[in-house]
Amino acid sequence: MILSRTTQYAIQALIYMATQPPGVAVLNRTIAECLRSPPTYLAKILQELCKGNLLYSFRGKQGGFCLRESSDKINLMQIVRITEGPGFTEDCVLGLKVCSDTTACPMHAKWWPIKQEIVKLLQGQTLDTLAAMVVSGKYQLTDFPGAVLGNIELPA
């Protein structure tokens, strides 16, 4: 797929966090267990998301990570910009250093509109919407159906 494993883990982790009560810190270990992701790798990703101002991190006994803003204000493109960098939207699909309308690669005219649609799609998907889809039980967040739902506090 076009998203790196790092970005996939980041999105999964933030969707999981969006299922938790606002302001409640979640341990990296808890998220890693639910998503079946490597805890050390996930910790590095979560730290990057803190640097990118999407998460708060707390040390100590009551430590963990929580969303910096409400989940309806965080879209997938914000996450992708942090984990993939600016190259995700700017780089040439064939890897040319300079690829624009005036110095285009053979794929430019076809790829540019597709890339714009992907960006629009990612900007339109917020964590709260995706979290609600997971909580509904209709959609899964991992390759292990039900693995996450057992750790989500469902509304009464």
Contacts in CASP RR format, 6 or more apart in sequence:
PFRMAT RR
TARGET T0000
AUTHOR 0000-0000-0000
METHOD contacts of the structure
MODEL  1
MILSRTTQYAIQALIYMATQPPGVAVLNRTIAECLRSPPTYLAKILQELC
KGNLLYSFRGKQGGFCLRESSDKINLMQIVRITEGPGFTEDCVLGLKVCS
DTTACPMHAKWWPIKQEIVKLLQGQTLDTLAAMVVSGKYQLTDFPGAVLG
NIELPA
1 8 0 8 1.000
2 118 0 8 1.000
3 11 0 8 1.000
3 80 0 8 1.000
3 84 0 8 1.000
4 83 0 8 1.000
4 84 0 8 1.000
6 45 0 8 1.000
6 83 0 8 1.000
7 79 0 8 1.000
7 80 0 8 1.000
7 83 0 8 1.000
7 84 0 8 1.000
9 35 0 8 1.000
9 37 0 8 1.000
9 41 0 8 1.000
9 42 0 8 1.000
9 45 0 8 1.000
10 45 0 8 1.000
10 46 0 8 1.000
10 48 0 8 1.000
10 49 0 8 1.000
10 79 0 8 1.000
10 82 0 8 1.000
10 83 0 8 1.000
11 76 0 8 1.000
11 79 0 8 1.000
12 35 0 8 1.000
12 37 0 8 1.000
12 141 0 8 1.000
12 142 0 8 1.000
13 31 0 8 1.000
13 35 0 8 1.000
13 37 0 8 1.000
13 42 0 8 1.000
13 45 0 8 1.000
13 46 0 8 1.000
13 49 0 8 1.000
14 49 0 8 1.000
14 54 0 8 1.000
14 55 0 8 1.000
14 67 0 8 1.000
14 74 0 8 1.000
14 79 0 8 1.000
14 127 0 8 1.000
15 127 0 8 1.000
15 130 0 8 1.000
15 131 0 8 1.000
15 134 0 8 1.000
15 141 0 8 1.000
16 26 0 8 1.000
16 31 0 8 1.000
16 34 0 8 1.000
16 35 0 8 1.000
16 131 0 8 1.000
16 134 0 8 1.000
16 141 0 8 1.000
16 148 0 8 1.000
16 151 0 8 1.000
16 152 0 8 1.000
17 26 0 8 1.000
17 31 0 8 1.000
17 55 0 8 1.000
17 65 0 8 1.000
17 66 0 8 1.000
17 67 0 8 1.000
17 71 0 8 1.000
17 127 0 8 1.000
18 67 0 8 1.000
18 71 0 8 1.000
18 74 0 8 1.000
18 127 0 8 1.000
18 128 0 8 1.000
18 130 0 8 1.000
18 131 0 8 1.000
19 131 0 8 1.000
19 134 0 8 1.000
19 135 0 8 1.000
19 148 0 8 1.000
19 152 0 8 1.000
19 153 0 8 1.000
20 26 0 8 1.000
20 66 0 8 1.000
20 152 0 8 1.000
20 153 0 8 1.000
21 153 0 8 1.000
22 66 0 8 1.000
22 67 0 8 1.000
22 70 0 8 1.000
23 66 0 8 1.000
23 67 0 8 1.000
24 66 0 8 1.000
25 56 0 8 1.000
25 58 0 8 1.000
25 62 0 8 1.000
25 63 0 8 1.000
25 64 0 8 1.000
25 65 0 8 1.000
25 66 0 8 1.000
26 64 0 8 1.000
26 65 0 8 1.000
26 66 0 8 1.000
27 63 0 8 1.000
27 64 0 8 1.000
27 65 0 8 1.000
28 39 0 8 1.000
28 42 0 8 1.000
28 43 0 8 1.000
28 46 0 8 1.000
28 64 0 8 1.000
28 65 0 8 1.000
29 39 0 8 1.000
30 151 0 8 1.000
31 37 0 8 1.000
31 42 0 8 1.000
31 46 0 8 1.000
31 65 0 8 1.000
32 38 0 8 1.000
32 39 0 8 1.000
32 42 0 8 1.000
33 151 0 8 1.000
34 142 0 8 1.000
34 147 0 8 1.000
34 148 0 8 1.000
34 151 0 8 1.000
35 42 0 8 1.000
35 141 0 8 1.000
35 142 0 8 1.000
35 147 0 8 1.000
35 148 0 8 1.000
36 142 0 8 1.000
36 143 0 8 1.000
36 144 0 8 1.000
36 147 0 8 1.000
45 83 0 8 1.000
46 55 0 8 1.000
46 57 0 8 1.000
46 65 0 8 1.000
47 57 0 8 1.000
48 82 0 8 1.000
48 83 0 8 1.000
49 55 0 8 1.000
49 65 0 8 1.000
49 79 0 8 1.000
49 82 0 8 1.000
49 83 0 8 1.000
50 56 0 8 1.000
50 57 0 8 1.000
50 65 0 8 1.000
51 82 0 8 1.000
52 82 0 8 1.000
53 68 0 8 1.000
54 67 0 8 1.000
54 68 0 8 1.000
54 69 0 8 1.000
54 74 0 8 1.000
54 78 0 8 1.000
54 79 0 8 1.000
54 82 0 8 1.000
55 65 0 8 1.000
55 66 0 8 1.000
55 67 0 8 1.000
55 68 0 8 1.000
56 65 0 8 1.000
56 66 0 8 1.000
56 67 0 8 1.000
56 68 0 8 1.000
57 63 0 8 1.000
57 64 0 8 1.000
57 65 0 8 1.000
58 64 0 8 1.000
58 65 0 8 1.000
58 66 0 8 1.000
67 74 0 8 1.000
67 127 0 8 1.000
70 128 0 8 1.000
71 126 0 8 1.000
71 127 0 8 1.000
71 128 0 8 1.000
71 131 0 8 1.000
72 126 0 8 1.000
72 127 0 8 1.000
72 128 0 8 1.000
72 129 0 8 1.000
73 126 0 8 1.000
74 126 0 8 1.000
74 127 0 8 1.000
75 122 0 8 1.000
75 123 0 8 1.000
75 124 0 8 1.000
75 125 0 8 1.000
75 126 0 8 1.000
75 127 0 8 1.000
76 122 0 8 1.000
76 123 0 8 1.000
76 124 0 8 1.000
76 125 0 8 1.000
76 126 0 8 1.000
76 130 0 8 1.000
77 119 0 8 1.000
77 122 0 8 1.000
77 123 0 8 1.000
77 124 0 8 1.000
80 88 0 8 1.000
80 122 0 8 1.000
81 88 0 8 1.000
81 89 0 8 1.000
89 115 0 8 1.000
89 119 0 8 1.000
92 98 0 8 1.000
92 99 0 8 1.000
92 105 0 8 1.000
92 107 0 8 1.000
92 108 0 8 1.000
93 105 0 8 1.000
93 107 0 8 1.000
93 108 0 8 1.000
93 111 0 8 1.000
93 115 0 8 1.000
94 105 0 8 1.000
94 106 0 8 1.000
94 107 0 8 1.000
95 105 0 8 1.000
96 105 0 8 1.000
99 105 0 8 1.000
99 108 0 8 1.000
100 108 0 8 1.000
101 108 0 8 1.000
133 139 0 8 1.000
134 140 0 8 1.000
134 141 0 8 1.000
134 148 0 8 1.000
134 149 0 8 1.000
134 152 0 8 1.000
135 149 0 8 1.000
135 152 0 8 1.000
135 154 0 8 1.000
137 149 0 8 1.000
140 146 0 8 1.000
140 148 0 8 1.000
141 147 0 8 1.000
141 148 0 8 1.000
142 148 0 8 1.000
END
